[in-house]
Amino acid sequence: MHNISSIQQVGLGSADVQEVYKWYKKHLCMNIQVFSEKAEAKLMSNYTGGKIHSRHAILALNKFGGGGIEFWQFTSRDSEPVSFKIKPGDLGISMMKMKVSNIEEAFARIKELEVNIYYEVGDNIMDPSSFAFQDPFGNDVQMIESSNWYDPKRKDKQGGVIGVTIGVTDMDQSISFYKELLNFDIVRNLHLETYKDLDNIAGEKLKYKRVVLEHSKPRKGPFAKLLGSNEIELIQVLDREPNKIFDSRYWGDQGFIHLCFDVQRMSALKKKFAGKNIRFTVDSSDSFDMGKAAGRFAYIEDPDGTLIEFVETHKIPIIPWLGWYYTVPKDLSSSLPDWLFRLMFFFS
């Protein structure tokens, strides 16, 4: 049997990967660098105009837990920005969700950065203990108060990624996709309403179908304790035609380029999806090497073409300059031991 675990990371395309990574490292504690690697993205040519392009990728985690961010930049071409203001309901990943332990403290901290605040704590009817802002590079981020932490003893924490917001064209079809294939079986549902927080982001009053998907069962797997629980928000705008965020642009251009899940037994997962007429559009088959990490990755598309990545991790760096890597057991359902993560964090 396969296992789809927690969100491993969200891909974030940029014009300057080092600048964006440094900002997130300083202000949002994405300070555990798993790898930084320059190479050709040979398998992604279907999404890069039929050509193989070079890139620089940096995967960073947060030591307090949550999913990571894969910071990404083309090195063989200029990275294109989106040509329009992304609004709720536009097709693709429009917002990244990150967790904090104290929402008021987090709001005060982010407000000092003089970024564009979309809405304040208490304005979001579905997540009142949240706020949203735009980072200096044009990417929308929602902060959500959470009690799910890798180390629950630490206070006033800024954590990693907890989820994303995705625009869809058919809410029922998309709920079925994420529920049946990715095990998001809890549906918090609000239909045909206007929302102050979404209006603030869109800059206009619109009607939406809107749900938040969660999972009733704790995620399992070697990294599940560190990565934690997740949610996915789906938004369907009803009174305008949504734009496709990556229309006429390449995967890897500026913005949120994919949502990635940690998985085990990729071949079994591929077989299950094939039985549901879902094909891997990309599959590294055996193993890929990201300098300090290795594994197998694959992609599928949701009903509106949003890219979902799966990564089966084969090894992780512990003390890379000593040549010390840890090989991840293939069928490990429990989390890796805490001492292993502490070593990785200390020497990253």
Residue pairs with C-beta under 8 A, 6 or more apart in sequence:
1 265
1 268
2 263
2 264
2 265
2 266
2 268
2 269
2 272
3 220
3 221
3 263
3 264
3 265
3 333
4 182
4 183
4 261
4 263
4 269
4 310
5 219
5 220
5 221
5 223
5 224
5 227
5 261
5 262
5 263
5 264
6 67
6 219
6 221
6 223
6 224
6 227
6 228
6 229
6 230
6 261
6 262
7 67
7 161
7 162
7 163
7 164
7 227
7 230
7 259
7 260
7 261
7 262
8 67
8 68
8 223
8 227
8 260
8 261
8 262
8 311
9 59
9 67
9 68
9 69
9 70
9 161
9 260
10 67
10 68
10 69
10 70
10 93
10 96
10 161
10 164
10 256
10 258
10 259
10 260
11 69
11 70
11 72
11 256
11 257
11 258
11 259
11 260
11 309
12 20
12 69
12 70
12 71
12 72
12 96
12 139
12 255
12 256
12 257
13 72
13 73
13 79
13 251
13 252
13 253
13 254
13 255
13 256
13 257
14 20
14 71
14 72
14 73
14 79
14 137
14 254
15 73
15 78
15 79
15 81
15 137
15 254
16 73
17 56
17 57
17 58
17 71
17 72
17 73
18 58
19 137
20 71
20 137
21 30
21 58
21 60
21 71
23 135
23 136
23 137
24 30
24 60
24 69
24 71
24 135
25 31
25 60
27 110
27 113
28 62
28 98
28 158
29 62
29 63
29 64
29 158
29 159
30 60
30 61
30 62
30 68
30 69
30 160
31 60
31 62
31 63
32 60
32 61
32 62
32 63
32 68
32 344
32 345
32 348
33 58
33 59
33 60
33 348
34 59
34 60
34 61
34 68
34 292
34 293
34 316
34 317
34 348
35 57
35 58
35 59
35 290
35 291
35 292
35 293
35 317
36 56
36 57
36 58
36 59
36 291
36 292
37 56
37 57
37 58
37 290
37 291
37 292
38 54
38 55
38 56
38 57
38 75
39 54
39 55
39 57
40 52
40 53
40 54
40 55
41 48
41 52
41 53
41 54
41 55
41 252
42 52
43 282
43 283
43 284
44 53
44 251
44 252
44 282
45 51
45 52
45 53
46 281
46 282
47 250
47 251
47 252
47 282
47 307
48 250
48 251
48 252
49 250
53 74
53 76
53 77
53 250
53 252
54 74
54 75
54 76
55 72
55 73
55 74
55 75
55 76
55 252
56 72
56 73
56 75
57 70
57 71
57 72
57 73
57 290
58 70
58 71
58 72
59 68
59 69
59 70
59 71
59 290
59 293
60 68
60 69
60 71
61 68
61 160
61 226
62 68
62 158
62 159
62 160
63 150
63 345
64 149
64 150
64 151
64 154
64 157
64 158
64 159
64 160
65 148
65 149
65 150
65 151
65 159
65 160
65 225
65 226
65 227
65 228
66 98
66 99
66 150
66 159
66 160
66 161
66 162
66 227
66 228
67 160
67 161
67 162
67 227
67 228
67 230
68 160
68 161
69 96
69 160
69 161
70 260
72 252
72 257
73 79
73 252
74 250
74 252
74 253
79 252
79 253
79 254
80 249
80 250
80 253
80 254
81 138
81 253
81 254
81 255
82 138
82 245
82 249
82 253
82 254
82 255
84 243
85 203
86 94
86 140
86 243
86 245
86 255
87 94
87 201
87 202
87 203
87 206
87 237
87 242
87 243
88 94
88 95
88 165
88 167
88 198
88 201
88 202
88 206
88 208
88 235
88 237
89 167
89 168
89 206
89 208
89 235
89 236
89 237
89 240
89 242
90 167
90 237
90 242
90 243
90 244
90 245
91 167
91 168
91 169
91 242
91 243
91 244
91 245
91 304
91 305
91 306
92 166
92 167
92 244
92 245
92 246
92 255
92 256
92 304
92 305
92 306
93 164
93 165
93 166
93 245
93 255
93 256
93 257
93 258
93 259
93 306
94 140
94 165
94 166
94 167
94 235
94 245
94 256
95 132
95 140
95 141
95 142
95 164
95 165
95 201
95 233
95 256
96 139
96 140
96 141
96 142
96 161
96 164
96 165
96 256
97 141
97 142
97 143
97 144
97 161
97 162
97 163
97 164
97 165
97 231
97 233
98 141
98 142
98 143
98 144
98 158
98 159
98 160
98 161
98 162
99 143
99 144
99 145
99 146
99 148
99 159
99 160
99 161
99 162
99 228
100 106
100 143
100 144
100 145
100 146
100 157
100 158
100 159
101 145
101 146
101 147
101 149
101 154
101 155
101 156
101 157
101 159
102 145
102 155
102 156
102 157
103 121
103 129
103 130
103 131
103 143
103 144
103 145
104 121
105 156
106 131
106 143
106 145
106 158
107 120
107 121
107 131
107 143
109 158
110 117
110 131
110 133
110 143
111 117
115 133
115 134
115 135
115 136
116 133
116 134
117 131
117 132
117 133
118 131
118 132
118 133
118 134
118 140
118 197
118 200
118 201
119 131
119 132
119 196
119 197
119 200
119 201
120 131
121 128
121 129
121 130
121 131
122 128
123 131
123 196
123 197
123 200
124 130
124 131
124 132
124 195
124 197
125 190
125 193
125 195
125 196
125 197
126 188
126 190
126 195
126 210
126 212
126 233
127 142
127 144
127 212
129 144
129 145
130 142
130 143
130 144
130 145
131 142
131 143
132 140
132 141
132 142
132 143
132 197
132 201
133 140
133 141
133 143
134 140
134 141
135 141
137 254
138 254
138 255
139 255
139 256
140 165
140 201
142 165
144 162
144 231
146 159
146 162
146 228
146 229
148 162
148 228
148 229
149 157
149 159
149 228
150 225
150 226
150 228
150 341
159 228
160 227
160 228
162 228
162 229
162 230
162 231
163 230
163 231
163 232
163 233
164 232
164 233
164 256
164 259
165 232
165 233
165 234
165 235
166 174
166 232
166 233
166 234
166 235
166 259
166 302
166 304
166 306
167 234
167 235
167 236
167 237
167 242
167 245
167 304
168 174
168 234
168 235
168 236
168 302
168 303
168 304
169 236
169 242
169 303
169 304
170 236
170 303
171 209
171 211
171 234
171 236
173 303
174 234
174 236
174 302
174 303
174 304
175 187
175 211
175 213
175 234
177 302
177 303
178 184
178 213
178 232
178 234
178 302
179 185
179 187
179 213
180 276
181 273
181 276
181 278
182 232
182 261
182 308
183 215
183 217
184 213
184 214
184 215
184 230
184 231
184 232
185 215
185 216
185 217
186 213
186 214
186 215
186 216
187 211
187 212
187 213
188 211
188 212
188 213
188 214
189 211
190 210
190 211
191 209
191 210
192 207
192 209
192 238
193 207
193 208
193 210
194 205
194 206
194 207
194 208
195 208
195 210
198 206
198 208
198 210
198 235
199 205
199 206
206 237
206 238
206 239
206 240
207 237
207 238
207 239
208 235
208 236
208 237
208 238
209 234
209 235
209 236
209 238
210 233
210 234
210 235
210 236
211 233
211 234
212 231
212 232
212 233
212 234
213 231
213 232
213 233
213 234
214 229
214 230
214 231
215 229
215 230
218 224
218 229
219 227
219 228
219 229
219 230
220 333
220 334
221 262
221 263
221 264
221 332
221 333
221 335
222 264
222 313
222 328
222 329
222 332
222 334
222 335
222 336
223 262
223 313
223 335
223 336
224 262
224 335
225 335
225 336
226 335
226 336
226 341
227 262
232 259
244 304
244 305
245 255
245 256
246 253
246 255
246 257
246 305
251 257
251 258
251 307
257 307
258 299
258 306
258 307
258 308
258 309
259 306
259 307
259 308
259 309
260 308
260 309
260 310
260 311
261 308
261 309
261 310
261 311
262 311
262 312
262 313
263 269
263 310
263 311
263 312
264 312
264 330
264 331
264 332
265 312
265 330
265 331
266 296
266 298
266 310
266 312
269 298
269 310
270 280
270 283
270 298
273 279
273 280
273 300
278 300
279 300
280 298
280 299
280 300
281 299
281 300
281 301
282 297
282 298
282 299
283 296
283 297
283 298
283 299
284 296
284 297
284 298
285 296
286 296
287 294
287 295
287 296
287 314
288 294
288 295
288 296
288 297
292 316
292 317
292 320
292 325
293 313
293 315
293 316
293 317
294 313
294 314
294 315
295 311
295 312
295 313
295 314
295 315
296 311
296 312
296 314
297 309
297 310
297 311
297 312
298 309
298 310
299 307
299 308
299 309
299 310
300 307
300 308
300 310
301 307
301 308
302 308
313 328
314 327
314 328
315 325
315 326
315 327
315 328
316 325
316 326
316 328
316 344
317 324
317 325
317 344
317 347
317 348
318 324
318 325
318 326
318 340
318 343
318 344
318 347
319 343
319 347
320 347
326 336
326 340
328 336
